[in-house]
């Protein structure tokens, strides 16, 4: 149909009619309910939250693509990630789902809000299209006023997002990058899109070296210790 004639929903759903952008297990509600009942962290964890049983049933509405990605995430301990979208020029960060279930928009930060804001800012400030003083609005939201970053839930709520699932289930810090005003750029426009995002992708990946990293080893044998947990008092 051409990029100018395709609506925002074009290509969003799978053949089975599942929206992959909302298909991950909702771990937010379980965490927030536990927090409200003072069960965290002694009776309910605030990280590595297990997948609820209903989500694992054979008749659960879970796309095979979603199950494959979850299996992949569980096999490899990713700590930094980004998923790439189109249709806007902004970087969003968790939480993507509003804490007040009936609100369509609500500032809903994580406990690591400062880190997420930094990660989003690293990408946004080095993206040529976002950083351009001549950039135009994609639609009606002026994200440039906020440095081209926004808390996902404060833009629009997304229950079952990959970002929230990555953070709560695997401890991976994941953001969403809205790469371009045009969800379906022409092939001739792709080199320019690559130039807009090349440096920001590299700078974002470099952030994996921030913070504490390494391997916990036995002091006598120097062997790695499985399932070690580092806590900061």
N, C-alpha and C positions, 0 to 999 in steps of 0.2 A: 504493500500500500504506500510505501514511502514514509519517511520519518515525520513529515508534516501532517500526514493523514492518520497516523496511528494514535489511538487514545492511550491514556496512562495504564489502563488495565490490559492492553494487548500483550499476550504472552505471559501473563502473570500466573495463570493456573495450569496445573499439569493436565495430562490427558484424563486422569481420574477426577479432575475438578478440585484439586487440593491446592491451596495457596501456601507455597513453601515458606513464604515470609512469616507465616503465623503458625507453623506446624510443629514447632518444638514443644516439649513438655513445659507446662506452666509451673515453675518452681517458686516463682515470686509469691504467689498466694500462700503456699504452705509455709514459707519463711516468715511472712508478715503475720500470719495467724499465730505462729509459734512465738514471735516477738511480743505480740499483744498479750499472750498468756504467760509471759516470763519463762519460756521454756528454752530460750537460746542463751548460751550454747550448751548447757548441761544435759538437756534432754533432746534438743533438736539442733543439728549442726547449722552453722552459718556459712559453710563452704563445703564443697564436695557433697552437695545435697543429692540424695539418691533419687532416681527416676521413680515416680509413683507407679504403683502396680497397674492401674487402669491403662496406662500408656503402653504397657508391654503386651496387652492382650492381642490376640490375632485379629480380632474384629475392630480394633482401635483405628481411628481415621488418621493413620500415619503413613505418609508416602514412602515408598521404597528408597527414594533419594534421601529422605530425612533419616531413615534408619541407617543407611550406608554412611552418611556423614557422622552420625553419632558414634557408630562403631569405629570410624576413623579417629575421631576425637578421643575416644577411650583408649585406643592403642598407642597414640602418641601424645605425650604431655606438653601440648602447645601452651605457651604462656602469653603470646601476643598474636593478634589476628585482626583482619579487617575484611568486611564484605563490601562489595562494590555494587552500587545501584546507580540509576540514572533518573533524570527528570528534575533535578535541583542542583544547586551549588552550595552544599553545606556538609559538615561532618557532625554526626550525632553519636552520643555515647550513652551507656546505660545509666539508669534503668530505662527500658523502652516502654514498659507497662506502668500505668498510673497506679499508685497505691490505693487511691479511692476508686473502687471498681466502676462507679457510675460516671466518672469524669472522663471526658475525651482528651483533656489536656491537664497536666499537673506536673510541676517540678518534682521529680522523684529521683534524688541522687542516691548513689551507692555510698558505702562506707569509704570507698576509695575515690571519691569524687575529684579530689585534687589531681590524682594520677590520670584519671580519664580526661579531665579538662586539658591537662598538659598534652596527652597523646593526640587529642583532637586538634589542639592548637598547632602542634608540630606539622600536621598534615595541611591544615587550612592556610597557614601563613606561608607555606612553601609551594602551594598549588598556584600556578600562574593565573588561572582563570579566576580563582577566588580572591587572590591578592591584588588583582588589577584594579587600579583606581577608576578605570573606565567600564568596569563590569556593570551589566544591567540586571534588573530583577528577572528571575526566570518566570515567576508568576506574580504573586502579590506579597509574599513574605520577604521582608528586607533583612536577611540574615547577616549582611555586612555590618549592620549596627552592633552585632554581638560577636564580631570577629569570625563570622562564618562557622560557628559551632553552636550546638544546642543540645541540651538534655533531651533524649529521644521522647520520653513521655511528655515533656513540656511542648513538644511539637504536635504529636498525635500518638495516642496509646497503641501499642502493638503487643497484645498478649501472645505468648509463645514465640517470641523472637529468638533468633540464633544468638544474638548478643547477650541477652539475659541468661540464656541456657548455658552458654560458654562460661560466663562469669560464675554462675552459681553451681554448676555441675562439675566443671573441670578446672576452675580457678584461672581460666584464660581471659585476658583483657582483650575485648573485641569492640571495635567501633564500626559504624557504617559510614561509608563515604559516598555521598551523592555527587557523581563525577561531572555531570553536565546537564544543562537545561534540556537538552534533547535526549530523550531516552533511546532513540534509534538514529544515530548519526549516519550519514552516508559514508561509504568506504573512503571517498576522497577526503573526508574530514578526520579520519582516524589518526593520521600522523600528527595533526595538531593536538588531538586529544592526548596522545602519548606524550608529547612535549609538555603539555599542561600538568601531567601527573607523574612524569618520570622521577623528578627530584623529590617530590613529596613521598612517593612510594619508597625510595631509598632511605630518606631521612626517617620515615616511620619505622622501617625495619631495623634501623640502627638503635632505636629506643629499647630493643630487647636487651641491650647491655647495661641499662640503668638498674639500680637497686642491687639486692643481694642475689648472687647466683653462684653455682658451684655444686659440688657433690659432698654429701655427708658420708664420712668414712669412719670405719673402726680405727681407733688410734693405735692398736697393736698390729692388726693385719693389713691395714690400709684398704680393705675391701669396702665397697659401697654398702650402705645400710638401706635396705629396702623399706619403703613406706615411712621414712623419717619425716617428722613434722617439725618445722622451725617456727617458733612463736616469739613474738616481740612483746616484752612487758612494757 
